[in-house]
Amino acid sequence: MNVKFIAKYRLGIGLLTDADRAVMKKYGAWGKKVMYGKEVEGVIRSTVLIAPDGVVAHHWPKVKAEGHAEAVRSKLAELQGGATAAAPTTAKKKAAKKVTKKKVKKVAAKKVAKRKG
């Protein structure tokens, strides 16, 4: 599975398989969380940046998808002694939102058409 995923998304990094959840537990990425008002056990969305020497360089214990990639890029640049990574321009953000709104409208229209048809 990892090999296909890496090839599909052209990743330049290796991925860890953690079937017994041992690594996730050590990094605090598996445990109790609240989902839909109910306490469950599962994956806690987080990011751990590990330096080449194996030391944790930075840890984001609770992650929200929006803006997180930019935060990681910025931290990487900072740790490497470079300038912070450029954030997407406002125009790019607006274009991305516009595309998303179009998709939502299109999906909603299809659902309405199915109900009527």
Contacts in CASP RR format, 6 or more apart in sequence:
PFRMAT RR
TARGET T0000
AUTHOR 0000-0000-0000
METHOD contacts of the structure
MODEL  1
MNVKFIAKYRLGIGLLTDADRAVMKKYGAWGKKVMYGKEVEGVIRSTVLI
APDGVVAHHWPKVKAEGHAEAVRSKLAELQGGATAAAPTTAKKKAAKKVT
KKKVKKVAAKKVAKRKG
1 17 0 8 1.000
2 14 0 8 1.000
2 15 0 8 1.000
2 17 0 8 1.000
5 11 0 8 1.000
5 15 0 8 1.000
6 12 0 8 1.000
6 13 0 8 1.000
6 14 0 8 1.000
6 15 0 8 1.000
16 23 0 8 1.000
18 24 0 8 1.000
21 30 0 8 1.000
23 29 0 8 1.000
24 30 0 8 1.000
24 43 0 8 1.000
25 31 0 8 1.000
27 46 0 8 1.000
27 48 0 8 1.000
27 59 0 8 1.000
28 44 0 8 1.000
28 46 0 8 1.000
28 61 0 8 1.000
29 43 0 8 1.000
29 44 0 8 1.000
29 45 0 8 1.000
29 46 0 8 1.000
29 48 0 8 1.000
30 41 0 8 1.000
30 42 0 8 1.000
30 43 0 8 1.000
30 44 0 8 1.000
31 41 0 8 1.000
31 42 0 8 1.000
31 44 0 8 1.000
32 39 0 8 1.000
32 40 0 8 1.000
32 41 0 8 1.000
32 42 0 8 1.000
33 39 0 8 1.000
33 40 0 8 1.000
33 41 0 8 1.000
33 42 0 8 1.000
33 44 0 8 1.000
34 40 0 8 1.000
44 61 0 8 1.000
44 62 0 8 1.000
45 62 0 8 1.000
45 63 0 8 1.000
45 64 0 8 1.000
45 65 0 8 1.000
46 59 0 8 1.000
46 60 0 8 1.000
46 61 0 8 1.000
46 62 0 8 1.000
46 63 0 8 1.000
47 59 0 8 1.000
47 60 0 8 1.000
47 63 0 8 1.000
47 68 0 8 1.000
47 72 0 8 1.000
48 56 0 8 1.000
48 58 0 8 1.000
48 59 0 8 1.000
48 60 0 8 1.000
49 56 0 8 1.000
49 57 0 8 1.000
49 58 0 8 1.000
49 59 0 8 1.000
49 72 0 8 1.000
49 75 0 8 1.000
49 76 0 8 1.000
49 79 0 8 1.000
50 56 0 8 1.000
50 57 0 8 1.000
51 57 0 8 1.000
51 79 0 8 1.000
57 75 0 8 1.000
57 79 0 8 1.000
58 75 0 8 1.000
58 79 0 8 1.000
60 68 0 8 1.000
60 71 0 8 1.000
60 72 0 8 1.000
70 85 0 8 1.000
70 87 0 8 1.000
70 88 0 8 1.000
73 84 0 8 1.000
73 85 0 8 1.000
74 84 0 8 1.000
74 85 0 8 1.000
76 85 0 8 1.000
77 83 0 8 1.000
77 84 0 8 1.000
77 85 0 8 1.000
78 84 0 8 1.000
88 96 0 8 1.000
END
